[in-house]
Amino acid sequence: MYVRPAAAAAAAFLGFTLTLLGGTASYAATGPGSATGAGRAALGGPVVYAHRGASAYAPENTLDAIDLAMQMGFDWVENDVQRTKDGVLVVIHDDTLARTTDVEERFPDRAPWKVKDFTWAEISVLDAGSWFGGEYAGAAVPSLRQYLDRVQRNRQRLLLEIKKPELYPGIEEQTLKVLDEAGWLDARHVAQRLVVQSFSADSVRIVHGLRPDLVTAFLGTPTVAELPRYAEFTDRINPWHTTISADWVSAVHGLRGAHGKAMEVDTWIVDDAATARKVQAMGVDGIITNAPDVVQDAVGGF
């Protein structure tokens, strides 16, 4: 399901209702440090993560998208972190600016418009909202620090993806530095409000080595035989939903991860009710989705 911005007003109204009924505040005891494995499902269903914010209803990875997720009552948001030419960490999914900004119009001679080839000053003036809908015209690509400050203001939690670390040597250390400067590496954030993930096992291993207290996740679907190797440096395995089975999820749960607790599974990207119920039946601990309201309605997640 990918509802265009016309649905945003209704979603925001729904979010206001959810907030009154408990919304964000109801998640206070459900962070990664408070339940693991099947225990999280027993608390009321899989955790629902708003993928790139409420990105079915607002432009992905913008402050508008995480604000809307908050208004809809969703506590966890997911984002993607990359780095500019002059070393500023920014929140954007693609390694090119072309799909989600007006970079081709502003800088027509700079193809292929890679994030790493533009300075923060250049990226900060791009329109990252008009592609999605006119009401979002002028939305910006946020820096990681801006994004963290907004998530903090919204009292949300963050599933942070280090994107394509092979393009950005040292991005793990830099990400941790920005997290620390923003107040996100204190005991409370580390225990309940932050997970760092990547498709790169090496990147996850680096983060774990630098900050062994952090909850980490590997994006992918290792074979059952490979899982014990990942358990040495990560706490979760987060796979594409088409690649898993109940037996595979059970195998992950049967291992203890880097913090000595049962490993967990948060699957992606699930945007329809039938698939949400299917992966719930497999025993997943979390569902990462562009349409968090649809998934929550289907599985009763928190």
Secondary structure, DSSP 8 states (H G I E B T S, - for coil): ----GGGHHHHHHHHHHHHHHTGGGGGTT-STTT--THHHHHTTS-EEEEETTTTTTS-TTSHHHHHHHHHTT--EEEEEEEE-TTS-EEE-SSSBSTTTSSHHHH-TTSTT-BGGGS-HHHHTTS--STTT-GGGTT----BHHHHHHHHHHTT-EEEEEE--GGGSTTHHHHHHHHHHHTTTTSHHHHHHTEEEEES-HHHHHHHHHH-TTSEEEEES---TTTHHHHHTT-SEEE-BGGG--HHHHHHHHTSB-TTSSB-EEEEB---SHHHHHHHHHHT-SEEEES-HHHHHHHH---
